[in-house]
Amino acid sequence: MLSDKELKYLEDLEKNQDVIYLLNTRECELISKLIRSYKEVKRQLAAMELSKSESR
C-alpha cells in the first residue's frame, strides 16, 4: 500500500504542468489510473474494516 505521503506525491505529480509536459499521454493515464485504483482499494479496505467491526 502507498502511504498518504506517496499518494499526495502522485496527486501533485498529476497536477504539475511542467512534469505533464515531459510525460507522454500513456504515462499520464497510468498515473491517473494508479491514483484511482489506489483510492478504490483504500475505500474497499475501509468498508471491510467497518463491516468487520460492526459484526462483532
MIDOSE-1310 file (N, C-alpha, C; in nm, 2 decimals, decimal comma, always signed):
residues 56
mlsd	+0,08/-0,12/+0,00/+0,00/+0,00/+0,00/+0,09/+0,12/+0,00; +0,04/+0,23/-0,07/+0,11/+0,35/-0,06/+0,08/+0,43/+0,07; +0,17/+0,50/+0,11/+0,15/+0,59/+0,23/+0,07/+0,71/+0,18; +0,01/+0,78/+0,27/-0,06/+0,90/+0,24/+0,04/+1,00/+0,17
kelk	+0,16/+1,00/+0,22/+0,26/+1,10/+0,16/+0,29/+1,06/+0,01; +0,30/+0,93/-0,02/+0,32/+0,88/-0,15/+0,20/+0,92/-0,24; +0,08/+0,90/-0,19/-0,04/+0,93/-0,27/-0,04/+1,08/-0,30; -0,01/+1,16/-0,20/-0,01/+1,31/-0,22/+0,09/+1,34/-0,33
yled	+0,21/+1,27/-0,32/+0,31/+1,30/-0,42/+0,26/+1,27/-0,57; +0,19/+1,15/-0,58/+0,13/+1,12/-0,71/+0,03/+1,22/-0,76; -0,06/+1,26/-0,66/-0,16/+1,36/-0,70/-0,09/+1,49/-0,74; +0,01/+1,53/-0,67/+0,08/+1,66/-0,70/+0,15/+1,64/-0,84
lekn	+0,20/+1,52/-0,87/+0,27/+1,49/-0,99/+0,16/+1,50/-1,11; +0,04/+1,45/-1,08/-0,06/+1,45/-1,18/-0,10/+1,60/-1,22; -0,09/+1,69/-1,12/-0,14/+1,83/-1,14/-0,02/+1,92/-1,19; +0,10/+1,87/-1,19/+0,22/+1,95/-1,22/+0,23/+1,96/-1,37
qdvi	+0,20/+2,08/-1,42/+0,20/+2,10/-1,57/+0,34/+2,09/-1,63; +0,44/+2,12/-1,55/+0,58/+2,11/-1,60/+0,62/+1,96/-1,62; +0,57/+1,88/-1,53/+0,60/+1,74/-1,54/+0,52/+1,67/-1,65; +0,39/+1,71/-1,65/+0,30/+1,66/-1,75/+0,35/+1,69/-1,89
ylln	+0,41/+1,80/-1,91/+0,47/+1,83/-2,04/+0,57/+1,73/-2,08; +0,65/+1,68/-1,99/+0,76/+1,59/-2,01/+0,71/+1,45/-2,03; +0,60/+1,41/-1,98/+0,54/+1,28/-1,99/+0,46/+1,26/-2,12; +0,45/+1,14/-2,16/+0,36/+1,12/-2,28/+0,22/+1,09/-2,22
trec	+0,13/+1,08/-2,31/-0,01/+1,06/-2,27/-0,03/+0,93/-2,20; +0,04/+0,82/-2,24/+0,02/+0,69/-2,17/+0,07/+0,70/-2,03; +0,18/+0,77/-2,01/+0,24/+0,78/-1,87/+0,14/+0,86/-1,78; +0,08/+0,97/-1,84/-0,02/+1,05/-1,76/-0,14/+0,96/-1,73
elis	-0,19/+0,88/-1,82/-0,30/+0,80/-1,80/-0,27/+0,69/-1,69; -0,15/+0,64/-1,69/-0,10/+0,54/-1,59/-0,10/+0,60/-1,45; -0,05/+0,72/-1,44/-0,05/+0,79/-1,31/-0,19/+0,81/-1,26; -0,28/+0,86/-1,35/-0,42/+0,88/-1,31/-0,49/+0,75/-1,27
klir	-0,46/+0,64/-1,34/-0,52/+0,51/-1,31/-0,47/+0,46/-1,18; -0,34/+0,48/-1,16/-0,28/+0,43/-1,03/-0,35/+0,50/-0,91; -0,37/+0,63/-0,92/-0,43/+0,71/-0,82/-0,58/+0,66/-0,79; -0,65/+0,64/-0,90/-0,79/+0,60/-0,89/-0,80/+0,46/-0,83
syke	-0,71/+0,37/-0,88/-0,71/+0,23/-0,83/-0,68/+0,23/-0,68; -0,58/+0,30/-0,64/-0,53/+0,31/-0,50/-0,64/+0,36/-0,41; -0,71/+0,47/-0,45/-0,82/+0,52/-0,37/-0,93/+0,42/-0,36; -0,96/+0,35/-0,47/-1,07/+0,25/-0,46/-1,03/+0,13/-0,37
vkrq	-0,91/+0,09/-0,37/-0,87/-0,02/-0,28/-0,87/+0,03/-0,14; -0,83/+0,15/-0,12/-0,83/+0,21/+0,02/-0,98/+0,22/+0,07; -1,07/+0,26/-0,02/-1,21/+0,27/+0,02/-1,27/+0,13/+0,05; -1,24/+0,03/-0,03/-1,29/-0,10/-0,01/-1,23/-0,16/+0,12
laam	-1,11/-0,13/+0,15/-1,05/-0,18/+0,28/-1,12/-0,12/+0,40; -1,14/+0,01/+0,39/-1,21/+0,08/+0,50/-1,35/+0,03/+0,52; -1,42/+0,00/+0,41/-1,56/-0,06/+0,41/-1,55/-0,20/+0,48; -1,45/-0,28/+0,44/-1,44/-0,41/+0,50/-1,41/-0,40/+0,65
elsk	-1,32/-0,31/+0,69/-1,30/-0,29/+0,83/-1,42/-0,25/+0,91; -1,50/-0,16/+0,85/-1,62/-0,11/+0,91/-1,72/-0,23/+0,93; -1,73/-0,30/+0,82/-1,82/-0,42/+0,83/-1,78/-0,52/+0,93; -1,65/-0,54/+0,94/-1,59/-0,64/+1,03/-1,62/-0,59/+1,18
sesr	-1,60/-0,46/+1,20/-1,62/-0,41/+1,34/-1,76/-0,41/+1,38; -1,86/-0,39/+1,28/-2,00/-0,40/+1,31/-2,05/-0,54/+1,34; -1,98/-0,64/+1,28/-2,01/-0,78/+1,30/-1,99/-0,83/+1,44; -1,90/-0,76/+1,51/-1,86/-0,80/+1,64/-1,95/-0,77/+1,75
